[in-house]
């Protein structure tokens, strides 16, 4: 994976975390490009490369990260709030 692809990959991980949909990004390439401020061509190329590398897979309406549990480092807002309320173990 080249440097540009890796940088877009990291941005896509951040977007997936922001959407809080278990690693799924159900947005069009146009919407992703607008949110990340990157050309659609670069987004399409990166997603294709990530599919070939078995990092993401296509799903209904977009794509999802494979094995998302090991890639997400931060808990969701709900998990953080439950921790504050001592409803779950850390």
MARTORTOR-290457 format. One record per residue: residue in one letter; chain; x, y, z of N, C-alpha, C, O in turn. Coordinates in nm, 4 decimals, always signed. Example, Ala and Ser with C-alpha at 12.3 -4.5 7.8 and 13.67 -1.06 7.14 Angstrom:
BEGIN
type->a	mol->A	n_c1->+1.3190	n_c2->-0.5690	n_c3->+0.7800	ca_c1->+1.2300	ca_c2->-0.4500	ca_c3->+0.7800	c_c1->+1.3200	c_c2->-0.3300	c_c3->+0.7800	o_c1->+1.4236	o_c2->-0.3319	o_c3->+0.8465
type->s	mol->A	n_c1->+1.2850	n_c2->-0.2250	n_c3->+0.7080	ca_c1->+1.3670	ca_c2->-0.1060	ca_c3->+0.7140	c_c1->+1.2900	c_c2->+0.0030	c_c3->+0.7870	o_c1->+1.3409	o_c2->+0.1138	o_c3->+0.8039
//
This chain:
BEGIN
type->x	mol->A	n_c1->+0.0850	n_c2->-0.1159	n_c3->+0.0000	ca_c1->+0.0000	ca_c2->+0.0000	ca_c3->+0.0000	c_c1->+0.0907	c_c2->+0.1238	c_c3->+0.0000	o_c1->+0.1806	o_c2->+0.1363	o_c3->+0.0832
type->x	mol->A	n_c1->+0.0661	n_c2->+0.2127	n_c3->-0.0925	ca_c1->+0.1485	ca_c2->+0.3332	ca_c3->-0.0987	c_c1->+0.1023	c_c2->+0.4364	c_c3->+0.0050	o_c1->+0.0001	o_c2->+0.4184	o_c3->+0.0713
type->x	mol->A	n_c1->+0.1778	n_c2->+0.5420	n_c3->+0.0171	ca_c1->+0.1536	ca_c2->+0.6427	ca_c3->+0.1196	c_c1->+0.0168	c_c2->+0.7088	c_c3->+0.1051	o_c1->-0.0547	o_c2->+0.7248	o_c3->+0.2040
type->x	mol->A	n_c1->-0.0201	n_c2->+0.7473	n_c3->-0.0165	ca_c1->-0.1480	ca_c2->+0.8152	ca_c3->-0.0396	c_c1->-0.2653	c_c2->+0.7245	c_c3->-0.0029	o_c1->-0.3619	o_c2->+0.7683	o_c3->+0.0597
type->x	mol->A	n_c1->-0.2554	n_c2->+0.5978	n_c3->-0.0427	ca_c1->-0.3617	ca_c2->+0.5022	ca_c3->-0.0105	c_c1->-0.3726	c_c2->+0.4852	c_c3->+0.1404	o_c1->-0.4828	o_c2->+0.4812	o_c3->+0.1951
type->x	mol->A	n_c1->-0.2588	n_c2->+0.4754	n_c3->+0.2074	ca_c1->-0.2596	ca_c2->+0.4593	ca_c3->+0.3529	c_c1->-0.3247	c_c2->+0.5791	c_c3->+0.4212	o_c1->-0.4011	o_c2->+0.5624	o_c3->+0.5163
type->x	mol->A	n_c1->-0.2952	n_c2->+0.6986	n_c3->+0.3737	ca_c1->-0.3528	ca_c2->+0.8189	ca_c3->+0.4342	c_c1->-0.5048	c_c2->+0.8228	c_c3->+0.4161	o_c1->-0.5774	o_c2->+0.8598	o_c3->+0.5083
type->x	mol->A	n_c1->-0.5523	n_c2->+0.7848	n_c3->+0.2981	ca_c1->-0.6966	ca_c2->+0.7818	ca_c3->+0.2749	c_c1->-0.7601	c_c2->+0.6703	c_c3->+0.3579	o_c1->-0.8705	o_c2->+0.6869	o_c3->+0.4097
type->x	mol->A	n_c1->-0.6912	n_c2->+0.5571	n_c3->+0.3709	ca_c1->-0.7382	ca_c2->+0.4472	ca_c3->+0.4543	c_c1->-0.7614	c_c2->+0.4953	c_c3->+0.5981	o_c1->-0.8646	o_c2->+0.4642	o_c3->+0.6576
type->x	mol->A	n_c1->-0.6675	n_c2->+0.5698	n_c3->+0.6535	ca_c1->-0.6812	ca_c2->+0.6215	ca_c3->+0.7899	c_c1->-0.8013	c_c2->+0.7160	c_c3->+0.7991	o_c1->-0.8764	o_c2->+0.7116	o_c3->+0.8965
type->x	mol->A	n_c1->-0.8193	n_c2->+0.8011	n_c3->+0.6984	ca_c1->-0.9342	ca_c2->+0.8916	ca_c3->+0.6975	c_c1->-1.0656	c_c2->+0.8143	c_c3->+0.6896	o_c1->-1.1644	o_c2->+0.8527	o_c3->+0.7521
type->x	mol->A	n_c1->-1.0667	n_c2->+0.7052	n_c3->+0.6126	ca_c1->-1.1870	ca_c2->+0.6223	ca_c3->+0.6034	c_c1->-1.2159	c_c2->+0.5532	c_c3->+0.7369	o_c1->-1.3321	o_c2->+0.5400	o_c3->+0.7754
type->x	mol->A	n_c1->-1.1123	n_c2->+0.5093	n_c3->+0.8072	ca_c1->-1.1318	ca_c2->+0.4521	ca_c3->+0.9411	c_c1->-1.1932	c_c2->+0.5559	c_c3->+1.0351	o_c1->-1.2839	o_c2->+0.5247	o_c3->+1.1124
type->x	mol->A	n_c1->-1.1439	n_c2->+0.6776	n_c3->+1.0281	ca_c1->-1.1979	ca_c2->+0.7848	ca_c3->+1.1125	c_c1->-1.3439	c_c2->+0.8125	c_c3->+1.0782	o_c1->-1.4265	o_c2->+0.8328	o_c3->+1.1672
type->x	mol->A	n_c1->-1.3747	n_c2->+0.8132	n_c3->+0.9500	ca_c1->-1.5129	ca_c2->+0.8354	ca_c3->+0.9073	c_c1->-1.6033	c_c2->+0.7228	c_c3->+0.9553	o_c1->-1.7140	o_c2->+0.7484	o_c3->+1.0027
type->x	mol->A	n_c1->-1.5576	n_c2->+0.5988	n_c3->+0.9437	ca_c1->-1.6364	ca_c2->+0.4841	ca_c3->+0.9903	c_c1->-1.6603	c_c2->+0.4936	c_c3->+1.1407	o_c1->-1.7696	o_c2->+0.4627	o_c3->+1.1881
type->x	mol->A	n_c1->-1.5607	n_c2->+0.5354	n_c3->+1.2145	ca_c1->-1.5762	ca_c2->+0.5510	ca_c3->+1.3594	c_c1->-1.6759	c_c2->+0.6621	c_c3->+1.3909	o_c1->-1.7570	o_c2->+0.6492	o_c3->+1.4826
type->x	mol->A	n_c1->-1.6699	n_c2->+0.7700	n_c3->+1.3155	ca_c1->-1.7619	ca_c2->+0.8821	ca_c3->+1.3363	c_c1->-1.9060	c_c2->+0.8409	c_c3->+1.3089	o_c1->-1.9974	o_c2->+0.8838	o_c3->+1.3793
type->x	mol->A	n_c1->-1.9266	n_c2->+0.7578	n_c3->+1.2069	ca_c1->-2.0615	ca_c2->+0.7154	ca_c3->+1.1704	c_c1->-2.1196	c_c2->+0.6147	c_c3->+1.2690	o_c1->-2.2413	o_c2->+0.5970	o_c3->+1.2740
type->x	mol->A	n_c1->-2.0346	n_c2->+0.5485	n_c3->+1.3476	ca_c1->-2.0756	ca_c2->+0.4520	ca_c3->+1.4500	c_c1->-2.1748	c_c2->+0.3494	c_c3->+1.3962	o_c1->-2.2818	o_c2->+0.3287	o_c3->+1.4533
type->x	mol->A	n_c1->-2.1378	n_c2->+0.2860	n_c3->+1.2862	ca_c1->-2.2242	ca_c2->+0.1850	ca_c3->+1.2244	c_c1->-2.1480	c_c2->+0.0538	c_c3->+1.2083	o_c1->-2.1568	o_c2->-0.0107	o_c3->+1.1037
type->x	mol->A	n_c1->-2.0739	n_c2->+0.0143	n_c3->+1.3103	ca_c1->-1.9968	ca_c2->-0.1109	ca_c3->+1.3115	c_c1->-1.9035	c_c2->-0.1238	c_c3->+1.1923	o_c1->-1.8929	o_c2->-0.2310	o_c3->+1.1327
type->x	mol->A	n_c1->-1.8365	n_c2->-0.0163	n_c3->+1.1577	ca_c1->-1.7377	ca_c2->-0.0205	ca_c3->+1.0513	c_c1->-1.7945	c_c2->-0.0089	c_c3->+0.9114	o_c1->-1.7208	o_c2->-0.0224	o_c3->+0.8138
type->x	mol->A	n_c1->-1.9231	n_c2->+0.0156	n_c3->+0.8996	ca_c1->-1.9851	ca_c2->+0.0313	ca_c3->+0.7676	c_c1->-1.9903	c_c2->+0.1787	c_c3->+0.7297	o_c1->-2.0188	o_c2->+0.2657	o_c3->+0.8120
type->x	mol->A	n_c1->-1.9620	n_c2->+0.2033	n_c3->+0.6031	ca_c1->-1.9777	ca_c2->+0.3383	ca_c3->+0.5477	c_c1->-2.0782	c_c2->+0.3273	c_c3->+0.4344	o_c1->-2.0450	o_c2->+0.2841	o_c3->+0.3240
type->x	mol->A	n_c1->-2.2006	n_c2->+0.3668	n_c3->+0.4632	ca_c1->-2.3087	ca_c2->+0.3579	ca_c3->+0.3654	c_c1->-2.3331	c_c2->+0.4926	c_c3->+0.2991	o_c1->-2.4449	o_c2->+0.5440	o_c3->+0.2963
type->x	mol->A	n_c1->-2.2260	n_c2->+0.5473	n_c3->+0.2466	ca_c1->-2.2328	ca_c2->+0.6733	ca_c3->+0.1739	c_c1->-2.1833	c_c2->+0.6509	c_c3->+0.0318	o_c1->-2.1047	o_c2->+0.5594	o_c3->+0.0069
type->x	mol->A	n_c1->-2.2278	n_c2->+0.7324	n_c3->-0.0599	ca_c1->-2.1777	ca_c2->+0.7243	ca_c3->-0.1963	c_c1->-2.0338	c_c2->+0.7758	c_c3->-0.2005	o_c1->-1.9891	o_c2->+0.8459	o_c3->-0.1096
type->x	mol->A	n_c1->-1.9629	n_c2->+0.7405	n_c3->-0.3059	ca_c1->-1.8253	ca_c2->+0.7891	ca_c3->-0.3227	c_c1->-1.8251	c_c2->+0.9413	c_c3->-0.3271	o_c1->-1.7337	o_c2->+1.0049	o_c3->-0.2748
type->x	mol->A	n_c1->-1.9256	n_c2->+0.9989	n_c3->-0.3883	ca_c1->-1.9362	ca_c2->+1.1443	ca_c3->-0.3963	c_c1->-1.9484	c_c2->+1.2056	c_c3->-0.2565	o_c1->-1.8835	o_c2->+1.3059	o_c3->-0.2267
type->x	mol->A	n_c1->-2.0316	n_c2->+1.1452	n_c3->-0.1707	ca_c1->-2.0490	ca_c2->+1.1963	ca_c3->-0.0345	c_c1->-1.9220	c_c2->+1.1788	c_c3->+0.0489	o_c1->-1.8852	o_c2->+1.2673	o_c3->+0.1262
type->x	mol->A	n_c1->-1.8553	n_c2->+1.0638	n_c3->+0.0327	ca_c1->-1.7301	ca_c2->+1.0401	ca_c3->+0.1044	c_c1->-1.6257	c_c2->+1.1419	c_c3->+0.0610	o_c1->-1.5559	o_c2->+1.1995	o_c3->+0.1445
type->x	mol->A	n_c1->-1.6152	n_c2->+1.1641	n_c3->-0.0693	ca_c1->-1.5184	ca_c2->+1.2606	ca_c3->-0.1218	c_c1->-1.5456	c_c2->+1.4002	c_c3->-0.0676	o_c1->-1.4524	o_c2->+1.4733	o_c3->-0.0340
type->x	mol->A	n_c1->-1.6726	n_c2->+1.4373	n_c3->-0.0591	ca_c1->-1.7063	ca_c2->+1.5692	ca_c3->-0.0067	c_c1->-1.6690	c_c2->+1.5798	c_c3->+0.1404	o_c1->-1.6119	o_c2->+1.6804	o_c3->+0.1824
type->x	mol->A	n_c1->-1.7006	n_c2->+1.4767	n_c3->+0.2198	ca_c1->-1.6715	ca_c2->+1.4813	ca_c3->+0.3640	c_c1->-1.5225	c_c2->+1.4817	c_c3->+0.3934	o_c1->-1.4773	o_c2->+1.5472	o_c3->+0.4873
type->x	mol->A	n_c1->-1.4456	n_c2->+1.4082	n_c3->+0.3125	ca_c1->-1.3012	ca_c2->+1.4009	ca_c3->+0.3358	c_c1->-1.2229	c_c2->+1.5059	c_c3->+0.2582	o_c1->-1.1026	o_c2->+1.5224	o_c3->+0.2780
type->x	mol->A	n_c1->-1.2932	n_c2->+1.5774	n_c3->+0.1691	ca_c1->-1.2298	ca_c2->+1.6802	ca_c3->+0.0850	c_c1->-1.1188	c_c2->+1.6210	c_c3->-0.0019	o_c1->-1.0088	o_c2->+1.6753	o_c3->-0.0121
type->x	mol->A	n_c1->-1.1523	n_c2->+1.5065	n_c3->-0.0646	ca_c1->-1.0593	ca_c2->+1.4358	ca_c3->-0.1532	c_c1->-1.1343	c_c2->+1.4066	c_c3->-0.2829	o_c1->-1.2559	o_c2->+1.3877	o_c3->-0.2808
type->x	mol->A	n_c1->-1.0638	n_c2->+1.4029	n_c3->-0.3948	ca_c1->-1.1272	ca_c2->+1.3750	ca_c3->-0.5236	c_c1->-1.1915	c_c2->+1.2361	c_c3->-0.5242	o_c1->-1.1390	o_c2->+1.1415	o_c3->-0.4654
type->x	mol->A	n_c1->-1.3067	n_c2->+1.2261	n_c3->-0.5924	ca_c1->-1.3789	ca_c2->+1.0991	ca_c3->-0.6026	c_c1->-1.2915	c_c2->+0.9886	c_c3->-0.6623	o_c1->-1.2980	o_c2->+0.8734	o_c3->-0.6196
type->x	mol->A	n_c1->-1.2110	n_c2->+1.0244	n_c3->-0.7602	ca_c1->-1.1231	ca_c2->+0.9278	ca_c3->-0.8266	c_c1->-1.0280	c_c2->+0.8621	c_c3->-0.7259	o_c1->-1.0051	o_c2->+0.7413	o_c3->-0.7317
type->x	mol->A	n_c1->-0.9737	n_c2->+0.9407	n_c3->-0.6349	ca_c1->-0.8808	ca_c2->+0.8885	ca_c3->-0.5342	c_c1->-0.9556	c_c2->+0.7977	c_c3->-0.4361	o_c1->-0.9045	o_c2->+0.6924	o_c3->-0.3979
type->x	mol->A	n_c1->-1.0757	n_c2->+0.8376	n_c3->-0.3955	ca_c1->-1.1565	ca_c2->+0.7554	ca_c3->-0.3043	c_c1->-1.1880	c_c2->+0.6212	c_c3->-0.3694	o_c1->-1.1717	o_c2->+0.5169	o_c3->-0.3061
type->x	mol->A	n_c1->-1.2327	n_c2->+0.6223	n_c3->-0.4944	ca_c1->-1.2660	ca_c2->+0.4987	ca_c3->-0.5659	c_c1->-1.1451	c_c2->+0.4071	c_c3->-0.5780	o_c1->-1.1550	o_c2->+0.2865	o_c3->-0.5553
type->x	mol->A	n_c1->-1.0316	n_c2->+0.4646	n_c3->-0.6139	ca_c1->-0.9084	ca_c2->+0.3864	ca_c3->-0.6285	c_c1->-0.8679	c_c2->+0.3238	c_c3->-0.4951	o_c1->-0.8297	o_c2->+0.2069	o_c3->-0.4897
type->x	mol->A	n_c1->-0.8767	n_c2->+0.4020	n_c3->-0.3884	ca_c1->-0.8389	ca_c2->+0.3513	ca_c3->-0.2563	c_c1->-0.9316	c_c2->+0.2394	c_c3->-0.2114	o_c1->-0.8850	o_c2->+0.1375	o_c3->-0.1603
type->x	mol->A	n_c1->-1.0613	n_c2->+0.2565	n_c3->-0.2293	ca_c1->-1.1558	ca_c2->+0.1522	ca_c3->-0.1899	c_c1->-1.1297	c_c2->+0.0249	c_c3->-0.2688	o_c1->-1.1355	o_c2->-0.0845	o_c3->-0.2126
type->x	mol->A	n_c1->-1.1011	n_c2->+0.0370	n_c3->-0.3982	ca_c1->-1.0692	ca_c2->-0.0804	ca_c3->-0.4800	c_c1->-0.9446	c_c2->-0.1520	c_c3->-0.4283	o_c1->-0.9416	o_c2->-0.2749	o_c3->-0.4204
type->x	mol->A	n_c1->-0.8424	n_c2->-0.0750	n_c3->-0.3934	ca_c1->-0.7200	ca_c2->-0.1353	ca_c3->-0.3394	c_c1->-0.7454	c_c2->-0.2027	c_c3->-0.2056	o_c1->-0.6920	o_c2->-0.3104	o_c3->-0.1792
type->x	mol->A	n_c1->-0.8265	n_c2->-0.1404	n_c3->-0.1209	ca_c1->-0.8570	ca_c2->-0.1990	ca_c3->+0.0096	c_c1->-0.9391	c_c2->-0.3274	c_c3->-0.0032	o_c1->-0.9258	o_c2->-0.4186	o_c3->+0.0785
type->x	mol->A	n_c1->-1.0229	n_c2->-0.3338	n_c3->-0.1046	ca_c1->-1.0982	ca_c2->-0.4575	ca_c3->-0.1308	c_c1->-1.0022	c_c2->-0.5674	c_c3->-0.1740	o_c1->-1.0133	o_c2->-0.6810	o_c3->-0.1278
type->x	mol->A	n_c1->-0.9077	n_c2->-0.5348	n_c3->-0.2624	ca_c1->-0.8083	ca_c2->-0.6337	ca_c3->-0.3064	c_c1->-0.7206	c_c2->-0.6826	c_c3->-0.1909	o_c1->-0.6767	o_c2->-0.7976	o_c3->-0.1905
type->x	mol->A	n_c1->-0.6953	n_c2->-0.5960	n_c3->-0.0941	ca_c1->-0.6126	ca_c2->-0.6318	ca_c3->+0.0212	c_c1->-0.6943	c_c2->-0.6986	c_c3->+0.1329	o_c1->-0.6404	o_c2->-0.7306	o_c3->+0.2389
type->x	mol->A	n_c1->-0.8231	n_c2->-0.7192	n_c3->+0.1088	ca_c1->-0.9155	ca_c2->-0.7797	ca_c3->+0.2071	c_c1->-0.9229	c_c2->-0.6990	c_c3->+0.3368	o_c1->-0.9329	o_c2->-0.7553	o_c3->+0.4458
type->x	mol->A	n_c1->-0.9178	n_c2->-0.5689	n_c3->+0.3234	ca_c1->-0.9337	ca_c2->-0.4808	ca_c3->+0.4393	c_c1->-1.0787	c_c2->-0.4358	c_c3->+0.4506	o_c1->-1.1315	o_c2->-0.4186	o_c3->+0.5605
type->x	mol->A	n_c1->-1.1423	n_c2->-0.4171	n_c3->+0.3350	ca_c1->-1.2852	ca_c2->-0.3828	ca_c3->+0.3327	c_c1->-1.3563	c_c2->-0.4780	c_c3->+0.2383	o_c1->-1.2945	o_c2->-0.5433	o_c3->+0.1543
type->x	mol->A	n_c1->-1.4882	n_c2->-0.4841	n_c3->+0.2544	ca_c1->-1.5708	ca_c2->-0.5623	ca_c3->+0.1628	c_c1->-1.6924	c_c2->-0.4787	c_c3->+0.1253	o_c1->-1.7392	o_c2->-0.3953	o_c3->+0.2028
type->x	mol->A	n_c1->-1.7415	n_c2->-0.5027	n_c3->+0.0065	ca_c1->-1.8598	ca_c2->-0.4299	ca_c3->-0.0361	c_c1->-1.9807	c_c2->-0.4855	c_c3->+0.0366	o_c1->-1.9905	o_c2->-0.6057	o_c3->+0.0613
type->x	mol->A	n_c1->-2.0714	n_c2->-0.3971	n_c3->+0.0702	ca_c1->-2.1967	ca_c2->-0.4385	ca_c3->+0.1316	c_c1->-2.3075	c_c2->-0.3537	c_c3->+0.0700	o_c1->-2.2829	o_c2->-0.2689	o_c3->-0.0158
type->x	mol->A	n_c1->-2.4266	n_c2->-0.3781	n_c3->+0.1147	ca_c1->-2.5417	ca_c2->-0.3071	ca_c3->+0.0611	c_c1->-2.5283	c_c2->-0.1568	c_c3->+0.0856	o_c1->-2.5265	o_c2->-0.1129	o_c3->+0.2006
type->x	mol->A	n_c1->-2.5193	n_c2->-0.0806	n_c3->-0.0179	ca_c1->-2.5144	ca_c2->+0.0639	ca_c3->-0.0066	c_c1->-2.3775	c_c2->+0.1239	c_c3->+0.0236	o_c1->-2.3677	o_c2->+0.2446	o_c3->+0.0460
type->x	mol->A	n_c1->-2.2726	n_c2->+0.0438	n_c3->+0.0248	ca_c1->-2.1409	ca_c2->+0.0987	ca_c3->+0.0534	c_c1->-2.0381	c_c2->-0.0101	c_c3->+0.0760	o_c1->-2.0280	o_c2->-0.1048	o_c3->-0.0019
type->x	mol->A	n_c1->-1.9619	n_c2->+0.0041	n_c3->+0.1832	ca_c1->-1.8618	ca_c2->-0.0973	ca_c3->+0.2168	c_c1->-1.8414	c_c2->-0.1002	c_c3->+0.3671	o_c1->-1.8823	o_c2->-0.0083	o_c3->+0.4381
type->x	mol->A	n_c1->-1.7773	n_c2->-0.2071	n_c3->+0.4156	ca_c1->-1.7508	ca_c2->-0.2218	ca_c3->+0.5583	c_c1->-1.6100	c_c2->-0.2735	c_c3->+0.5798	o_c1->-1.5560	o_c2->-0.3473	o_c3->+0.4974
type->x	mol->A	n_c1->-1.5520	n_c2->-0.2344	n_c3->+0.6902	ca_c1->-1.4200	ca_c2->-0.2838	ca_c3->+0.7266	c_c1->-1.4327	c_c2->-0.4248	c_c3->+0.7806	o_c1->-1.5219	o_c2->-0.4539	o_c3->+0.8603
type->x	mol->A	n_c1->-1.3444	n_c2->-0.5113	n_c3->+0.7375	ca_c1->-1.3434	ca_c2->-0.6500	ca_c3->+0.7831	c_c1->-1.2708	c_c2->-0.6538	c_c3->+0.9173	o_c1->-1.1698	o_c2->-0.5861	o_c3->+0.9366
type->x	mol->A	n_c1->-1.3241	n_c2->-0.7346	n_c3->+1.0106	ca_c1->-1.2644	ca_c2->-0.7483	ca_c3->+1.1430	c_c1->-1.2542	c_c2->-0.6128	c_c3->+1.2109	o_c1->-1.1490	o_c2->-0.5759	o_c3->+1.2632
type->x	mol->A	n_c1->-1.3622	n_c2->-0.5406	n_c3->+1.2094	ca_c1->-1.3664	ca_c2->-0.4043	ca_c3->+1.2618	c_c1->-1.3319	c_c2->-0.3969	c_c3->+1.4100	o_c1->-1.2749	o_c2->-0.2971	o_c3->+1.4542
type->x	mol->A	n_c1->-1.3648	n_c2->-0.4991	n_c3->+1.4877	ca_c1->-1.3425	ca_c2->-0.4938	ca_c3->+1.6322	c_c1->-1.1961	c_c2->-0.4702	c_c3->+1.6668	o_c1->-1.1662	o_c2->-0.4002	o_c3->+1.7635
type->x	mol->A	n_c1->-1.1042	n_c2->-0.5277	n_c3->+1.5889	ca_c1->-0.9627	ca_c2->-0.5124	ca_c3->+1.6210	c_c1->-0.9058	c_c2->-0.3804	c_c3->+1.5703	o_c1->-0.7949	o_c2->-0.3431	o_c3->+1.6086
type->x	mol->A	n_c1->-0.9784	n_c2->-0.3092	n_c3->+1.4854	ca_c1->-0.9270	ca_c2->-0.1861	ca_c3->+1.4284	c_c1->-0.9763	c_c2->-0.0616	c_c3->+1.5014	o_c1->-0.9120	o_c2->+0.0432	o_c3->+1.4954
type->x	mol->A	n_c1->-1.0891	n_c2->-0.0721	n_c3->+1.5699	ca_c1->-1.1438	ca_c2->+0.0435	ca_c3->+1.6390	c_c1->-1.0760	c_c2->+0.0552	c_c3->+1.7751	o_c1->-1.0851	o_c2->-0.0360	o_c3->+1.8572
type->x	mol->A	n_c1->-1.0094	n_c2->+0.1654	n_c3->+1.7986	ca_c1->-0.9345	ca_c2->+0.1843	ca_c3->+1.9217	c_c1->-1.0157	c_c2->+0.2544	c_c3->+2.0299	o_c1->-0.9960	o_c2->+0.2284	o_c3->+2.1486
type->x	mol->A	n_c1->-1.1045	n_c2->+0.3406	n_c3->+1.9910	ca_c1->-1.1824	ca_c2->+0.4167	ca_c3->+2.0870	c_c1->-1.3219	c_c2->+0.3571	c_c3->+2.1016	o_c1->-1.3817	o_c2->+0.3149	o_c3->+2.0027
type->x	mol->A	n_c1->-1.3743	n_c2->+0.3532	n_c3->+2.2242	ca_c1->-1.5123	ca_c2->+0.3080	ca_c3->+2.2427	c_c1->-1.6103	c_c2->+0.4115	c_c3->+2.1871	o_c1->-1.5749	o_c2->+0.5278	o_c3->+2.1678
type->x	mol->A	n_c1->-1.7317	n_c2->+0.3684	n_c3->+2.1621	ca_c1->-1.8336	ca_c2->+0.4602	ca_c3->+2.1114	c_c1->-1.8765	c_c2->+0.5549	c_c3->+2.2228	o_c1->-1.8437	o_c2->+0.5344	o_c3->+2.3397
type->x	mol->A	n_c1->-1.9496	n_c2->+0.6578	n_c3->+2.1850	ca_c1->-1.9977	ca_c2->+0.7540	ca_c3->+2.2847	c_c1->-2.0860	c_c2->+0.6862	c_c3->+2.3895	o_c1->-2.0781	o_c2->+0.7171	o_c3->+2.5084
type->x	mol->A	n_c1->-2.1697	n_c2->+0.5936	n_c3->+2.3437	ca_c1->-2.2589	ca_c2->+0.5233	ca_c3->+2.4364	c_c1->-2.1773	c_c2->+0.4403	c_c3->+2.5352	o_c1->-2.2066	o_c2->+0.4405	o_c3->+2.6548
type->x	mol->A	n_c1->-2.0752	n_c2->+0.3696	n_c3->+2.4866	ca_c1->-1.9909	ca_c2->+0.2906	ca_c3->+2.5761	c_c1->-1.9182	c_c2->+0.3791	c_c3->+2.6764	o_c1->-1.9075	o_c2->+0.3437	o_c3->+2.7938
type->x	mol->A	n_c1->-1.8685	n_c2->+0.4930	n_c3->+2.6315	ca_c1->-1.8005	ca_c2->+0.5847	ca_c3->+2.7242	c_c1->-1.8970	c_c2->+0.6345	c_c3->+2.8311	o_c1->-1.8614	o_c2->+0.6423	o_c3->+2.9487
type->x	mol->A	n_c1->-2.0188	n_c2->+0.6680	n_c3->+2.7903	ca_c1->-2.1168	ca_c2->+0.7188	ca_c3->+2.8862	c_c1->-2.1553	c_c2->+0.6105	c_c3->+2.9857	o_c1->-2.1695	o_c2->+0.6390	o_c3->+3.1046
type->x	mol->A	n_c1->-2.1723	n_c2->+0.4875	n_c3->+2.9403	ca_c1->-2.2045	ca_c2->+0.3778	ca_c3->+3.0314	c_c1->-2.0917	c_c2->+0.3554	c_c3->+3.1308	o_c1->-2.1161	o_c2->+0.3246	o_c3->+3.2475
type->x	mol->A	n_c1->-1.9686	n_c2->+0.3708	n_c3->+3.0847	ca_c1->-1.8546	ca_c2->+0.3580	ca_c3->+3.1749	c_c1->-1.8577	c_c2->+0.4662	c_c3->+3.2821	o_c1->-1.8280	o_c2->+0.4403	o_c3->+3.3987
type->x	mol->A	n_c1->-1.8939	n_c2->+0.5871	n_c3->+3.2417	ca_c1->-1.9041	ca_c2->+0.6966	ca_c3->+3.3377	c_c1->-2.0119	c_c2->+0.6653	c_c3->+3.4413	o_c1->-1.9964	o_c2->+0.6961	o_c3->+3.5594
type->x	mol->A	n_c1->-2.1201	n_c2->+0.6045	n_c3->+3.3965	ca_c1->-2.2287	ca_c2->+0.5704	ca_c3->+3.4872	c_c1->-2.2047	c_c2->+0.4381	c_c3->+3.5598	o_c1->-2.2889	o_c2->+0.3925	o_c3->+3.6371
type->x	mol->A	n_c1->-2.0866	n_c2->+0.3758	n_c3->+3.5334	ca_c1->-2.0497	ca_c2->+0.2487	ca_c3->+3.5963	c_c1->-2.1473	c_c2->+0.1351	c_c3->+3.5645	o_c1->-2.1745	o_c2->+0.0492	o_c3->+3.6484
type->x	mol->A	n_c1->-2.1989	n_c2->+0.1365	n_c3->+3.4422	ca_c1->-2.2906	ca_c2->+0.0300	ca_c3->+3.4024	c_c1->-2.2201	c_c2->-0.0884	c_c3->+3.3401	o_c1->-2.2756	o_c2->-0.1982	o_c3->+3.3366
type->x	mol->A	n_c1->-2.0973	n_c2->-0.0685	n_c3->+3.2900	ca_c1->-2.0198	ca_c2->-0.1786	ca_c3->+3.2340	c_c1->-1.8775	c_c2->-0.1699	c_c3->+3.2863	o_c1->-1.8325	o_c2->-0.0643	o_c3->+3.3306
type->x	mol->A	n_c1->-1.8074	n_c2->-0.2823	n_c3->+3.2806	ca_c1->-1.6661	ca_c2->-0.2843	ca_c3->+3.3204	c_c1->-1.5819	c_c2->-0.2201	c_c3->+3.2125	o_c1->-1.6173	o_c2->-0.2270	o_c3->+3.0947
type->x	mol->A	n_c1->-1.4687	n_c2->-0.1563	n_c3->+3.2505	ca_c1->-1.3812	ca_c2->-0.0937	ca_c3->+3.1511	c_c1->-1.3138	c_c2->-0.1902	c_c3->+3.0611	o_c1->-1.2376	o_c2->-0.1498	o_c3->+2.9733
//
